[in-house]
Amino acid sequence: MAAFWRWLIRFFTSFPNPLHAICRPSGRARIALIHPELSLFALSPARLRAEWLGNIKGDVLAGLVVALALIPEAIAFSIIAGVDPKIGLYASFSIAVIIAFVGGRPGMISAATAATAVLMVTLVKEHGLQYLLVATILAGILQIGAGFLKLAAVMRFVSRSVMTGFVNALAILIFMAQTPELIGVTWLTYVMVAGGLAIIYLVPRVTRAVPSPLVCIIVLTALSIGLGLDVRTVGDMGELPSTLPVFLLPDVPFTLETLWIVLPYSAGVAAVGLLESLMTASIVDELTDTTSDKHRECVGQGIANIATGFIGGMAGCAMIGQSVINVKSGGRGRLSTFCAGIFLLFLIVVLGDWVARIPMPALVAIMIMVSIGTFSWVSLKNLRTHPRSSSIVMLATVAGVVLTHNLAIGVLTGVLLSGIFFAWKVAQVFRVTSSITADGAHRTYIVEGQIFFASCEDFAAAFDFKEALDKVTIDVSGAHIWDISSVATLDTIILKFRREGAEVDLVGMNRASETIVDKLAIHDKPGALERLMGH
């Protein structure tokens, strides 16, 4: 185990400085941001310039807004995980900066999140902070493996209804997360939140030169300090660190026992982190009308988590709320994500005393704006017009995420229901018709549709085995045989007819159906009829 850790450290410290990639001559056709052998990260100079320098002003200002909004959330997520606030703050800085270089979705914000924090609570309670750091590193390794295995392809099985449910659930959770700041507070808090929302929505009608959330923070902070208003501030959330993070090795025994302790937590964090990151990437794709590299995002998330574990940070992933803030504030490129991380570190280490005085109502107003903007309001209207199955999937996804506060459970519930409804619908598009010769000795059955586990019962029920026939032809030229259940049903049908003394011909199979039938069917094998009779 010790040798493995030494190799891992040498591997990641051997990477060239990614900043050099931006400055290389434009004559080079490909640029590897991480390592020459990792073609997954190779980009053209033109694309690099577009992603980093195509929107400098918008990206820098958006990054500042995101950095300010990240501070209270990172502190809150640290508290959820049961660790010091600096763990979440260092993680948010590290993940944001690294993912800016290695991520697959420009403009998407990744940092410490509640989705990963809640999975670490038991590990921290039972084994302490050092094991959390090891779990973070191992989660990153698993995510890199998922990226190179191209497991992001499973996103194609996430239906539109599940995506809508995911978005709506996160909007609800974002709003619910603000309720502690709105309960048991003075009337000034409500006035400031209302004022902040007014600034956020009205300023863009006057000018878009400066992001309205940034104007909200500046104005409300100035009013709070100038008038000495009695409201909660960022400093009330927890103490901000005053030093830079340093490289460290987790203080744990590098043994198999340690591996087995952290592996279940790491696997959960890796899965949930990738799921939220990939779905957030899809949402940002739609918001910006651009595309992302999901496989690269998986690897990038892994690299960011590994590096974060080595500087004393907790695991994280993409954040839909902060990503929406970034996009709505004008952020589009990698520079916005990079600036969010750099500004975050600068704010907490250099300007910590000033940042601590930012009133929480300003940040609550921003997050309420994010919640309102994230929720798909048209989905409520579509409940009347969309198919009932789609609406059930969407509502089940929302309920699963909101009730459990676990993204994976909600999304898997939606995907499972989508699969069940799809199988049920496909099974309905199935029929068997037949015709018989004039002498009544030869009947031809014509099968149309998809033959699989959900339609096998109807398939078997369509045949009359008691009819006295000399010959039966089963024409499947309009059908497709999909799985072992359909092959087993076909075996039973053919053998039952043969048991009654009829000759059976199976015709019209396409190549794929013929392949699976030849491999799995037993009706033409010796002893098949005796085996059926034995049952």
Helices and strands as residue ranges (DSSP letters): H 2-13, H 19-23, E 31-32, G 39-41, E 42-43, H 45-53, H 56-81, H 85-102, E 110-112, H 114-117, G 118-120, H 121-127, H 129-148, G 151-157, H 160-176, G 179-181, H 187-206, H 212-227, G 234-237, H 256-288, H 294-309, E 316-318, H 320-328, H 334-349, H 352-355, H 360-374, H 378-385, H 388-404, H 407-428, E 430-436, E 442-451, H 456-461, E 471-481, H 484-499, E 503-507, H 511-520, H 528-534
